Amino acid sequence: MRMMKALTVAAALACVASGALADQYVRGYTRQNGTYVQPHMRTSPNGNPFDNYSTRGNVNPYTGQAGTHNPYAVPSAPSVPYVGVPSVRTPQAPCYGYGCR
């Protein structure tokens, strides 16, 4: 009976683990700039930069290509300027002595 319970627990854990590591199919689409992106497979998004096919040290099992992205790189600033609330000047404290502007 213990053996059956252990096998059931192991099977359940295997199902959960395989679901967490599942790949996703991405349909082809056209970007705003008109570039068509071919359909492809990707790892499930999870916020971890180390387990993606494109990360340095990993190999894409579908294409055989080695990853090139540095997982430690700091993300660059957005290329589109932020258009939102207009900047507001910070009020300065009054100056009552030498060196006031």
N, C-alpha and C positions, 0 to 999 in steps of 0.2 A: 504494500500500500504506500509506503514511504517513497519507494522508487517511482511509482506512478505519479505521485504528487510532485516529486522533484522534476520529472520529465515534463509535466504540464507547466510548471513554473519556468523551466528552461525554454520551452517552446514559446511561451508568452513573451519572455524577454527577447528572444530572437526576433519575433515579429515586430516588437516595438523598436528594437535597434535597427532593423532593416528599413523600417518606415522612416526613421530619422535620417538615414543616409540615402534616401531615395533621390534619384535624378528627376529632373523635370524637362519635358519637351516644350520648346518655345516655338510657336508658329512664326513664319516669316511675316515681316511687317515693313512698312515704309516710314522712314523718319521724316521729321518736319522739313529737313533740307532736301528731301527727295531721294535719299540713299535707301536702297532696298537691303534689308538684313535677311539673310538666308535662314530657314528653319534650323534649329540646333538644339542640343541637349545642354543642360546646365545643372550644377548642384543646387539643391534646395537652399533658398536664402535663409541664413541663420545668424548673420552679423559676425561670423568668424572668418577673417581674411585668410587663414592658414589652410582651410580645407577646400579651396576653390581650384578648379583645373588650371586657371591662369596664374596661380601663385607660383613663384620660383620654388623649385624643389618638387613640384607635383607634375604629373604627366596626364594629359587628357586621354582616357582610354578609348575614346571614339575616333580621335584623329592621330594619336601618337605624338602630338606636339608637347614639348616641355613648356612649363609655365615660365613667364618672364616678369611678372609683377612683383614688386618688392612689398611684402606685407607690412613693413615698418615705415613705409613712406608716409609723409604727412599729406593729407588731401590738399589739393590746390584750391585757391579761392575761386568762387564761381566766375565764369567768364562774362556773365550778364550782370550789369550793375543793378544793385538793389533799387527798386522804385517803390517807395512806400511813404512812410511818414516823413515830412520834410525835417531837416535837421533843426534842432532848437538850440540856441546859444545858451550856455550855462551862465547864469548870473554870477558876476564877480562881487566879492565883498568890497565894501568901500575902503579906500586907503586914506589914512589920516597922517601919514608921515613922509619921510624922505624916500624917494624912489617911486613915487606914484606915477602912473601914466596918465 
